[in-house]
Amino acid sequence: MINTFEYIQKYPLRTKQLLGISYEKFTDLVDSAKKCYEEEQQKREQSKIRIHRRGGGRKEIL
């Protein structure tokens, strides 16, 4: 079973029928959502209180 995002990527002309917006607007919307998500991730990383240094802790055996 194919999900909606993959279907839209495969058939971009059907986007208007499925979502009511054009494929270009949909890709712009996805890009802006990705950008906002990355900005929120950076804000979380900056406000996170680290107890140990990055990369610290027990090393992996495998």
Backbone torsions as a table, in degrees:
resi	resn	phi	psi	omega
1	MET	NA	132.4	-177.2
2	ILE	-96.5	138.2	178.9
3	ASN	-84.3	170.8	-172.5
4	THR	-64.2	-41.4	-178.3
5	PHE	-63.1	-43.7	178.3
6	GLU	-65.1	-37.9	178.9
7	TYR	-63.3	-42.2	179.2
8	ILE	-66.4	-38.1	177.3
9	GLN	-64.9	-35.4	-178.9
10	LYS	-77.1	-39.2	-178.3
11	TYR	-125.0	78.7	-176.5
12	PRO	-65.6	-22.7	-179.5
13	LEU	-72.8	-18.6	-179.8
14	ARG	-85.4	-3.2	-176.7
15	THR	-59.4	-42.7	-179.2
16	LYS	-61.5	-38.1	-179.7
17	GLN	-70.9	-38.0	-176.6
18	LEU	-79.2	-46.1	-171.5
19	LEU	-107.6	-20.8	-178.1
20	GLY	87.7	5.1	175.8
21	ILE	-129.3	160.4	-178.6
22	SER	-74.4	164.3	-179.1
23	TYR	-64.0	-38.3	179.6
24	GLU	-63.5	-43.9	178.3
25	LYS	-65.6	-37.4	178.4
26	PHE	-63.6	-45.0	179.4
27	THR	-65.6	-37.2	175.7
28	ASP	-62.7	-41.1	179.1
29	LEU	-64.4	-42.4	178.2
30	VAL	-64.5	-42.7	179.2
31	ASP	-63.1	-43.2	179.5
32	SER	-68.4	-33.8	176.8
33	ALA	-66.7	-40.3	177.3
34	LYS	-63.1	-42.0	-179.9
35	LYS	-63.1	-44.8	178.6
36	CYS	-63.3	-39.2	179.3
37	TYR	-64.2	-43.6	178.9
38	GLU	-64.3	-38.7	177.6
39	GLU	-63.7	-42.0	177.9
40	GLU	-64.5	-38.8	177.6
41	GLN	-62.4	-42.2	179.1
42	GLN	-64.8	-40.1	177.9
43	LYS	-62.6	-41.4	178.8
44	ARG	-64.7	-40.7	-179.8
45	GLU	-65.9	-38.3	-179.3
46	GLN	-70.3	-34.6	-177.1
47	SER	-89.0	-5.9	-178.8
48	LYS	-71.1	137.4	177.4
49	ILE	-93.7	117.2	-179.4
50	ARG	-93.3	132.6	175.6
51	ILE	-87.7	-41.4	179.2
52	HIS	-113.9	159.3	177.4
53	ARG	-65.8	156.5	176.9
54	ARG	-62.9	130.2	-179.0
55	GLY	89.0	-2.9	-179.9
56	GLY	-77.7	173.0	179.0
57	GLY	104.9	-176.9	-178.0
58	ARG	-70.2	136.9	178.9
59	LYS	-77.2	151.2	-180.0
60	GLU	-74.1	143.7	178.8
61	ILE	-85.0	-43.4	-176.6
62	LEU	-85.6	NA	NA
